[in-house]
Amino acid sequence: MNILAKLPSLDDAALAVLRGNAERLMQRGTKTQQADAAAAMPAIEAELAARREAKARKVQAAAAARRAAKTGKRDA
């Protein structure tokens, strides 16, 4: 299986390591490694961005829940 297909199943630490490895290979790898790493980087960055966005939504939802609890109201 292609590593890019596994991105959603990687935990945050493994994804960070993968990104670091890709960045390193883009700088110091063989021509093939540089090309492969450059090709993988957009998918890695997209997965990281999606996770950041999901975490931000979760924080916003928690904040809204706390505000609703304080006022005794629920957001629809």
Long-range contacts (C-beta under 8 A, 24 or more apart in sequence): 3-40, 4-40, 4-43, 7-43, 7-44, 7-47, 8-47, 10-47, 12-51, 15-44, 15-47, 15-48, 15-51, 18-44, 19-44, 19-45, 19-48
